[in-house]
Amino acid sequence: MMDSYTRRLSLALLTGVILFGTGQWPRDAANISIFNAFFHPTTMPIITEF
């Protein structure tokens, strides 16, 4: 049901989360907040939509 733009945007966000998680970018409070927000239960269905 997702259009190509939404899919690409979601993939870009997922890539950012992976970079945070692997330590490629500096880990600070902002990154942790973004990580927690991204994996909030209300956003998880977006990932499983793939």
Buried (B, 14 or more C-beta within 10 A) or exposed (E): EEEEEEEEEBEEBBEBBEEBEEEEEEEEEEBEEBBEEBEEEEEEEBBEEE
